Amino acid sequence: MNDESILKLYAERSEKALELTEEKYRGRIFSVAFRILRDPHDSEECVNDVLLKAWEALPRTETKNLGAYLTKLARNAAIDRLKYRSAEKRGAGETALIFDELEECIPSPQGGEEFADELSVRELLTGFIF
């Protein structure tokens, strides 16, 4: 089915428009998202986001080229998801650094009791000497 027919279905609010859009453009939308995200799960989410945005916007939007419009939506959705994944409050990609810093908090290989005994012996010797 051609784009004009699909756009008419969107104008009529027919769910068939979504089915035809997904059938015709799913591969393109997924491909655009995957090139940006490099994650199949997130790319699938972008496909769903694009279809939802198309459903919400197309009856009000004047567009002549449905493929270009959906590609633009896919690119924007993928970039938004990429920004979300790398947001500063989620570590901004520096999670490895955080784990390196936390490594110092991990107890020594010797058990906690042995460490406590060693510490108390040190305290006794320090108190005796000074």
N, C-alpha and C positions, 0 to 999 in steps of 0.2 A: 504494500500500500504506500502511496506517495505521502510526502510531508503535509501537503495541503489538506488531504483527507483526514490525517491524524489531528491536525490543528483544528479542523471543524469539529471533530469529536471532542476535543478539549473544550471548545466553546460551548458545546451541548452538554458538557459535564458527564460524558459517557465514560464508564470505566474501561470500555474497550480501547480507549485512547492509551491508557497506561499499559495494557497488554501489548498493543502494537508497538508502542515506544520501547518497551522492554525487549520485545522480540527483535526489533530492528537495530537498537542502539546499545544494548547491554554490553556487548563486547567492546565497543568504542569507549563507553563510560568507564568500564573496568580497567581498560588498558591505560587510559589517561591517569586514573587514580593510582594504579599500580606503579607507573613510571615515577610518580612523586613519592609514594609511601613505601614501596617495596615490601608490602605486607598484604597477603591475600584477604585476610579477615577484615582489615580496615578498608581495603578496596571494595569489598562487598558492601560494607556499611555505607560507603560513599555512593554506590549504585542506588541503594535504597533512599539515601538522602536526596539524590538528584531526582529520582522519580517523585518523591514527595514534593520537592520544591517545584518541579514542573507542574504537578497537579494543582498546586496552590497558585502558581504565578501565570501559567499560560492563558487562562481565559482573559486576563487583564493585560497581558503583554502583547505588543505588536512585534511579531517576529516573522521573518520570511524564510529563514534557514534554521529548521529545527535541529539539525545535526550540530551546527555551530553553536547554537544556544545551549544544547545539552552538554557539549564539550566544555563550554565556558563554566557551566554549573559544576561539572565534574572537577575541573581544575580548581575552582574556588573551594569546593567541599574538601578536596584532598589537602589543599593548603591549610584550611581551617583545622582539619584533623591533625596535620603535622604540627601546627602551632600548639594545639591542645596537648599532644604527646610530649612536646619539649618545653612546656610552660615552666617557668622558673619555680613555681611552688611545687612542682613535681620533680624537682631535682635538676632540671635543665640538662639532662644527659650526663650529670656528674654523679650518678649513683655509685659508680665504682670508687670514686674518691671518698664518698661517705663511708663505704665499707672498709676502705683502707684505714680511715681514722678510727673506726669502731674496733678494728683489730687490736688496738692497744688495750681495750676494755675487756678482752677475752682473758679469762684466768689462765695461769700458766699450766703446762701439761701436768705438773704435779698436783695432787688433790688439794682441795681447800684446807683440809685439816693439817696436812704437812706444811702448807704455807703459813697457817696460823701458828703452828708450833715453832717454825723457824723465826717468825716475827716476834713471838714472845721470848724466845731465847736471845734474840738480838737486844730486845728491850732490857732483859735482865742483865746481860753483859754490859750494856751501855750504862745502866744505872749503877752497877758495881764499880766500873772503871772510873766514872766521873762522880 
